[in-house]
Amino acid sequence: MFAKIKQAFFTDSLTIEWNHISKAPLKVVLKNDQGEICSTLEASPEQHSKYFNWYGLNDLPYGRYILELSNTEGDQSVKLVKRV
């Protein structure tokens, strides 16, 4: 696991924490519990930061989601819940 999510739930943003500082580009896909892609993001982490904030998720409906992270270090999936 190369990253972790600060909390298993979100409202309008997510905070991703790296296990170590990496310059590898990151692809993030957020899918609903039916497997439909709801949002995607491709980003390069800041050079000296262990955290990345993904904003703009407030338009998604409440429910269960799967966050898929991938970069050169591997792939990772995390189950999340969007709530009030």
C-alpha positions, 0 to 999 in steps of 0.5 A: 500500500503506497497511500492511505485515505485519512477517513473512510468517509467524505463529504466534498473532498478527500485527503490522500496521504503517501507512505513516502514522498513520491514524484510518480504521477497518480491516477485516481478513479472514484466508482459507485457501488455499481462500478460506474465511474463517477469522477477521475483525476490525474495529478502529480504530487507536490515535491515535498508534500505527503498529502494530496487533497481532492476537492469538488466531490460535493455534486456526487450523490450520497452512498458507497464508493470505491476509490482506485489509486494507481501509479508506478508503485502499483494499484490500490483500492479503498472503500469509501462512503459519501455522507452528509 
